[in-house]
Amino acid sequence: MTEPERRLWSVLRNRHLHGVKFSRQVVIGSYIADFCAREHVLIVEVDGDTHAGDGARDERRTAWLAAQGYRVIRFTNADVMSNLEGVLYAIDVALGAAPHPSPLPAGERGQIA
C-alpha cells in the first residue's frame, strides 16, 4: 500500500468508521478496488500520480463497477494526506446515502402522517 492508502486504511479497518466493515484490495471482476464496503456497495479509491491523464480508463472502470451495483468515490493521494478529516466526512456521507442492503418492500415502509 502507498502511504495515503495506509493512512486511510488505519481508519477504515476493524470497523473503526461507524462499525462499517471495509475490506482492502477487493477483486471485483477484472478490477481490484482499494477499499470496499460490500454491505453498502461502496468502493473507495485512492488515486496516485499513475491515474493522472488516464481519466477515460477510470471512467470505464467506474462505469463497469456501477453496472455491478457499486458506487465508487475517488480521492487523490493529496486529499488523503492533507485533508483526511474531509475524506472521512465524504465517505461518511456516501455511506449514509448508500442503499440499505435489504430494504423493506414498499408496502411495509412506515408512513409519516
C-alpha positions as CSV (number, residue, x, y, z in Angstrom):
1,M,0.0,0.0,0.0
2,T,1.0,3.6,-0.6
3,E,1.3,5.9,2.4
4,P,-2.0,7.6,1.7
5,E,-3.7,4.1,1.5
6,R,-2.1,3.1,4.8
7,R,-3.3,6.3,6.4
8,L,-6.9,5.8,5.2
9,W,-6.8,2.1,6.0
10,S,-5.8,2.8,9.6
11,V,-9.2,4.5,10.0
12,L,-11.3,2.1,7.8
13,R,-10.0,-1.2,9.2
14,N,-11.6,-3.1,12.0
15,R,-14.9,-1.3,11.7
16,H,-13.4,1.9,13.1
17,L,-15.7,4.1,10.9
18,H,-19.2,3.8,12.3
19,G,-18.9,0.0,12.6
20,V,-18.8,-0.4,8.8
21,K,-16.8,-3.4,7.5
22,F,-14.3,-2.4,4.9
23,S,-12.0,-4.8,3.1
24,R,-9.0,-3.7,1.1
25,Q,-7.7,-4.9,-2.3
26,V,-11.0,-6.5,-3.2
27,V,-11.2,-8.3,-6.6
28,I,-14.4,-7.4,-8.5
29,G,-14.4,-8.9,-12.0
30,S,-11.1,-7.9,-13.5
31,Y,-10.6,-4.9,-11.2
32,I,-9.1,-4.5,-7.8
33,A,-10.9,-2.0,-5.5
34,D,-8.7,-0.2,-3.0
35,F,-11.3,-0.4,-0.3
36,C,-14.8,-1.8,-0.4
37,A,-17.8,-1.8,2.0
38,R,-19.7,-4.7,0.4
39,E,-22.8,-4.3,2.6
40,H,-23.1,-0.7,1.5
41,V,-22.0,-1.5,-2.1
42,L,-19.4,1.3,-1.8
43,I,-15.9,1.4,-3.2
44,V,-13.3,3.9,-2.1
45,E,-10.4,4.5,-4.4
46,V,-7.2,6.5,-3.6
47,D,-5.6,7.6,-6.8
48,G,-2.0,8.4,-7.1
49,D,0.0,10.0,-9.9
50,T,-0.4,6.9,-12.1
51,H,-4.1,7.9,-12.6
52,A,-3.2,11.4,-13.9
53,G,-4.2,11.8,-17.5
54,D,-6.0,8.4,-17.5
55,G,-9.5,9.7,-16.8
56,A,-11.1,7.7,-19.7
57,R,-9.8,4.4,-18.2
58,D,-11.1,5.4,-14.7
59,E,-14.5,6.3,-16.2
60,R,-14.7,2.9,-18.0
61,R,-13.8,1.1,-14.7
62,T,-16.3,3.2,-12.7
63,A,-19.0,2.5,-15.2
64,W,-18.4,-1.2,-15.1
65,L,-18.4,-1.3,-11.3
66,A,-21.6,0.8,-11.3
67,A,-23.2,-1.8,-13.6
68,Q,-22.3,-4.4,-10.9
69,G,-24.2,-2.2,-8.4
70,Y,-21.3,-0.4,-6.8
71,R,-20.9,3.3,-6.2
72,V,-17.3,4.5,-6.5
73,I,-15.9,7.5,-4.8
74,R,-12.3,8.7,-5.5
75,F,-9.8,10.7,-3.7
76,T,-6.3,11.7,-4.6
77,N,-3.2,10.9,-2.5
78,A,-3.1,14.6,-1.8
79,D,-6.7,14.6,-0.5
80,V,-5.9,11.8,2.0
81,M,-2.6,13.3,3.1
82,S,-3.7,16.9,3.6
83,N,-7.4,16.5,4.5
84,L,-8.1,13.1,6.0
85,E,-11.0,14.5,8.0
86,G,-12.6,15.8,4.8
87,V,-12.1,12.4,3.1
88,L,-13.7,10.6,6.1
89,Y,-16.6,13.1,6.0
90,A,-17.2,12.4,2.3
91,I,-17.1,8.6,2.9
92,D,-19.5,9.0,5.8
93,V,-21.9,11.0,3.6
94,A,-21.6,8.3,0.9
95,L,-22.3,5.6,3.5
96,G,-25.4,7.4,4.6
97,A,-26.6,7.7,1.0
98,A,-25.9,4.1,0.2
99,P,-29.0,1.9,-0.3
100,H,-29.8,-0.3,2.6
101,P,-28.7,-3.9,1.9
102,S,-32.2,-5.3,2.4
103,P,-34.8,-2.5,2.2
104,L,-38.4,-3.2,3.2
105,P,-40.8,-3.9,0.4
106,A,-42.9,-0.8,-0.5
107,G,-46.0,-2.0,1.4
108,E,-44.0,-2.4,4.6
109,R,-42.4,1.0,4.8
110,G,-43.7,3.3,7.6
111,Q,-45.8,6.2,6.5
112,I,-45.3,9.7,8.0
113,A,-48.5,11.5,8.7
